[in-house]
Amino acid sequence: MYQLGKQSFRRHVATLLNLCGYETRMHKILTGRSGMKHKIDIVAEKFEMPIEQVLLIKCKGKEENLCLRMDEVLLFYVQIVDTAADHGIIITTCEIPEDAAKFANYYRIRIIRGENMEELKRAMFRGKVKEVSRVNI
């Protein structure tokens, strides 16, 4: 599998989300309830009457760092809560430390991990994107 650049990785993830029925916006700045501005990799929305679902997506490829850092997961949790998004998903090809995985699991932040885009695509199409749980506040 060829190496994807940071932007290319995000574009591929957005395309996969589009194929799952989501409308996506990349590199979105959202203002939270606190007034803080949050830079979000991908905002994905799905409208299935009567339910509107808003997902925040954090993309993290090995090209950026070999490991998903705990502070990144904590910041992402704050972004989800402050923007009142329905769900948060981290899509990554990085290693996931145990403490980051435990924190994400406790707060129902879905992590979808694969070694490359093909593995991520299979994981997303197996329904993992559709099975997200609401973030506890």
Stockholm file with secondary structure:
# STOCKHOLM 1.0

chainA/1-137         MYQLGKQSFRRHVATLLNLCGYETRMHKILTGRSGMKHKIDIVAEKFEMPIEQVLLIKCKGKEENLCLRMDEVLLFYVQIVDTAADHGIIITTCEIPEDAAKFANYYRIRIIRGENMEELKRAMFRGKVKEVSRVNI
#=GR chainA/1-137 SS CCCCCHHHHHHHHHHHHHHTTCEEEEEEEEECTTSCEEEEEEEEEEEETTEEEEEEEEEECTTTCSBCCHHHHHHHHHHHHHHTCSEEEEEESSBCCHHHHHHHHHTTCEEEECSSHHHHHHHIIIIITTTCCCCCC
#=GC SS_cons         CCCCCHHHHHHHHHHHHHHTTCEEEEEEEEECTTSCEEEEEEEEEEEETTEEEEEEEEEECTTTCSBCCHHHHHHHHHHHHHHTCSEEEEEESSBCCHHHHHHHHHTTCEEEECSSHHHHHHHIIIIITTTCCCCCC
//
